Amino acid sequence: MLDKSVAITFIDALLEVASKKGQFEQIEKDLDLVCGVITKHDNLKKVLFHPSIPRNDKKDLIKGVFGKSISDLMMNFLCLLVDRRKEKILEFIPDVYRTVADKQKGVVKIRVQTVVSLTGDRLDNFRKQLKKVTGKTIELEVVQNPNILGGMVIQIGNKMIDGSVANRLKNLKTRLLSLRTA
């Protein structure tokens, strides 16, 4: 059974080679196409993932489906996956490749929750501060959430900074209850 970490490793290597060859944008387009086809056609996945179908038949199928629609580098990558019996990585490509591509391009996705929407100068200043802190290009998603009562919650990747009033009140309540029982 393959997991996403194996898919990340393979896609990271593909995008690194594509970057060195000056084909990064083309490989992104190819990955979009491959993701779309694999997502829409379950029968294709069944054939590619079936262990008893010979490798050459799978590679012929890939060449027949994608033909000249994808670059030679992408075709070689797909055939390499078949040769190494890692076809199931294709199932993870839609979830994984955007994250890996953004990492290689130096893009960080940040989600911010606030009570009041950030707009205009406040949003621009906040974006500049985040860029200064991270040193990367920022893709910012701002979400209004009245449940946090005030402050903000910032999520960068799998890290979360909770500076909300709701969280502070919860922490204060916990401390007060622990003092009462001591």
Buried (B, 14 or more C-beta within 10 A) or exposed (E): EBEBEBBBBBBBEBBEBBBEEEBBEBBBBBBBBBBEBBEEEEEBBEBBEEEEBEEEEBBEBBBEBBEEEBBEBBBEBBBBBBBEEBBBBBBBBBEBBBBBBBBBEEBBBBBBBBBEEBEEEEBEEBBEEBBEEEEBEBEBEBEEBEEBEBBBBBBBEEEEEBEBEBBBEEEEEEEEEEEEEE
